[in-house]
Amino acid sequence: MGPVNLAALALGIVLIVIGYQRARGPWLRYQALREQDANVARYDAWRGGVRDRGTTGASVAMALLRRQAQTGAAIAVGGFVLLLVGFALK
């Protein structure tokens, strides 16, 4: 294995770790907000009230968190691709 292979492997591993760390926090917060939103919807349905489907602060926060998680996942996927390239180079 040459220095280019090792550099690609090391950079790939670093990108995977960074991407995972950047995606994990927003994804967990997104899941919690989604569960809370579903709970509110069930409560409103049980109560018989009509739920306003407009834009709320929670829906904006969920969109922002989802986008942050997608960005972190894209970084991790790029690291995985770089890892495969590091193995493929000769």
SVG drawing of the C-alpha trace seen along z (x, -y; Angstrom):
<svg xmlns="http://www.w3.org/2000/svg" viewBox="-65 -29 69 31">
<polyline fill="none" stroke="black" stroke-width="0.4" points="0.0,0.0 1.3,-3.3 1.1,-6.7 -1.9,-7.7 -3.8,-4.7 -3.1,-5.3 -4.0,-8.9 -7.3,-8.1 -8.0,-5.5 -7.2,-7.8 -9.2,-10.7 -12.1,-8.3 -12.2,-7.1 -11.9,-10.7 -14.8,-11.8 -17.0,-8.9 -16.4,-9.8 -17.0,-13.5 -20.2,-12.8 -21.5,-10.4 -20.9,-13.0 -22.5,-15.7 -25.6,-13.6 -26.3,-11.9 -27.3,-14.8 -29.7,-16.5 -31.2,-13.1 -32.0,-12.2 -33.5,-15.7 -35.5,-15.3 -36.9,-11.9 -37.9,-13.3 -39.7,-16.3 -41.4,-13.9 -42.7,-11.7 -43.9,-14.7 -45.7,-16.0 -47.4,-12.6 -48.4,-12.6 -50.0,-16.0 -51.8,-14.8 -53.2,-11.7 -54.3,-13.9 -56.1,-16.4 -57.8,-13.4 -58.9,-12.0 -60.2,-15.3 -62.1,-15.8 -60.5,-19.1 -59.4,-20.2 -55.6,-20.5 -54.2,-23.5 -51.8,-22.1 -50.0,-25.4 -46.3,-26.0 -45.3,-25.8 -42.0,-26.4 -41.7,-22.7 -42.1,-21.9 -39.4,-24.5 -37.1,-23.0 -37.8,-19.5 -36.9,-20.6 -33.7,-22.3 -32.7,-19.3 -33.5,-16.9 -31.3,-19.0 -28.4,-19.0 -28.7,-15.2 -28.7,-14.8 -25.5,-17.0 -23.7,-14.8 -24.8,-11.7 -23.6,-13.0 -20.2,-13.7 -20.1,-10.1 -21.1,-8.7 -18.3,-10.7 -15.9,-9.2 -17.1,-5.7 -16.6,-6.4 -13.1,-7.7 -12.4,-4.6 -13.4,-2.4 -11.2,-4.4 -8.3,-4.0 -8.7,-0.2 -9.2,-0.3 -6.1,-2.4 -2.9,-0.4"/>
</svg>
